[in-house]
Amino acid sequence: MAPRANWKGFLRLSLVTCPIALFPATSESDKISFNQINKKTGHRIRYLKVDADTGEEVSNEDIIKGYQVDKDRYLEVTKDELENIALESTRTIEIDEFVPRTEIDDLYLVRPYYIVPDGKAGHDAYAVIRETIRSLDQVAIGRVVLSHQPRTRHRLRSPRQRAYGHAAALPI
């Protein structure tokens, strides 16, 4: 099966912008996962949502989001409030700065992606950006919002030049 882009948008360096796609550099499709089963019956174990104090099962319509402010004290957060704080996505990776590769600890590179031009129109602009980064012998650090969920503004690092594109990683 051909790989599918996880995200499509634009890469911008100063006045140069090009359409790009992010492809996962790793795959979990070969990952083996196990289910828990009841040894006596052979049936799969099911997890229920239960009230921590009463032990009673709680239906989905009775579950809300809350932020813990103290032990056993929560602040309710509504769907509207979450939408109001959601980051707006411009679908653009903005390159902010360049740093030597040695200044980025591999500890922060946890989700690698390949950045490639998206379509024929982006190849020339992408080549300009790629060659600029290559000539500096540094890595680009940029920002991107991958979804509208809170906490999804990422500092995207482009740590390694590859034959066709750049490998990029999102920090923890």
For each residue, the residues with C-beta under 8 A, 3 or more apart:
1:
2:
3: 23 24
4: 23
5: 8 21 22 23 118
6: 22 23 24 113
7: 21 22 146
8: 5 19 20 21 22 91 118
9: 19 20 89 90 91 92 93 144
10: 17 18 19 20 91 92 93
11: 17 18 20 92 93 95 115 126 129 142
12: 16 17 92 93 94 95
13: 16 95 128 129 132 140
14:
15:
16: 12 13 125 128 129
17: 10 11 12 92 125
18: 10 11 117 121 122 123 124 125 126 129
19: 8 9 10 117 118 119 121 122
20: 8 9 10 11 93 115 116 117 118 122 126
21: 5 7 8 115 116 117 118
22: 5 6 7 8 113 114 115 168
23: 3 4 5 6 113 114 116
24: 3 6 27 111 112 113 114
25: 112 113 114 167
26: 112
27: 24 30
28: 31
29:
30: 27
31: 28
32:
33:
34:
35: 44 45
36: 44 45
37: 42 43 44 45
38: 41 42 43 44 45
39:
40:
41: 38
42: 37 38
43: 37 38
44: 35 36 37 38
45: 35 36 37 38
46:
47:
48: 57
49: 57 58 60 63
50: 54 55 56 57 58
51: 54 55 56 58
52:
53:
54: 50 51
55: 50 51
56: 50 51
57: 48 49 50
58: 49 50 51 62 63
59: 62 63
60: 49 63
61:
62: 58 59
63: 49 58 59 60
64: 76 77 78
65: 76 77 78 79 82
66: 74 75 76 77
67: 74 75 77
68: 73 74
69: 73 74 75
70: 73
71:
72:
73: 68 69 70
74: 66 67 68 69
75: 66 67 69
76: 64 65 66
77: 64 65 66 67 81 82
78: 64 65 81 82
79: 65 82 83
80: 83 84
81: 77 78 84 85
82: 65 77 78 79 85 86 150
83: 79 80 86 148
84: 80 81
85: 81 82 150
86: 82 83 148 149 150
87: 145 148 150 152 153
88: 145 148
89: 9 145 146 147 148
90: 9 145
91: 8 9 10
92: 9 10 11 12 17 144
93: 9 10 11 12 20 115 142 143 144 156
94: 12 142 143 144
95: 11 12 13 98 129 140 141 142
96: 141 142 143
97: 140 141
98: 95 133 136 138 139 140 141
99: 103 104 138 139 141
100: 103 137 138 139
101: 104 138 139 159 160
102:
103: 99 100
104: 99 101 108 109 139 157 159
105: 108
106: 109
107:
108: 104 105 157 169 171 172
109: 104 106 112 157 159 169 171
110: 169 170 171 172
111: 24 169 170
112: 24 25 26 109 167 168 169
113: 6 22 23 24 25 167 168 169 170
114: 22 23 24 25 162 164 165 166 167 168
115: 11 20 21 22 93 158 165 166 167 168
116: 20 21 23 126 164 165
117: 18 19 20 21 122 123 125 126 165
118: 5 8 19 20 21 122
119: 19 122
120: 123
121: 18 19
122: 18 19 20 117 118 119 125 126
123: 18 117 120 126 127
124: 18 127 128
125: 16 17 18 117 122 128 129
126: 11 18 20 116 117 122 123 129 130 165
127: 123 124 130 131
128: 13 16 124 125 131 132
129: 11 13 16 18 95 125 126 132 133
130: 126 127 133 134 161 165 166
131: 127 128 134 135
132: 13 128 129 135 136
133: 98 129 130 136 138 139 140 158 161 166
134: 130 131 137 161
135: 131 132
136: 98 132 133
137: 100 134
138: 98 99 100 101 133
139: 98 99 100 101 104 133 157 158 159 160
140: 13 95 97 98 133 157 158 166
141: 95 96 97 98 99 155 156 157 158
142: 11 93 94 95 96 155 156 157 158
143: 93 94 96 153 154 155 156
144: 9 92 93 94 153 154 156
145: 87 88 89 90 148 152 153 154
146: 7 89 152 154 170
147: 89 152
148: 83 86 87 88 89 145 152
149: 86 152
150: 82 85 86 87
151:
152: 87 145 146 147 148 149
153: 87 143 144 145
154: 143 144 145 146 170 171
155: 141 142 143 170 171
156: 93 141 142 143 144 168 169 170
157: 104 108 109 139 140 141 142 168 169 170 171
158: 115 133 139 140 141 142 166 167 168
159: 101 104 109 139 167 168 169
160: 101 139 166 167
161: 130 133 134 166 167
162: 114 165 166 167
163:
164: 114 116
165: 114 115 116 117 126 130 162
166: 114 115 130 133 140 158 160 161 162
167: 25 112 113 114 115 158 159 160 161 162
168: 22 112 113 114 115 156 157 158 159
169: 108 109 110 111 112 113 156 157 159
170: 110 111 113 146 154 155 156 157
171: 108 109 110 154 155 157
172: 108 110
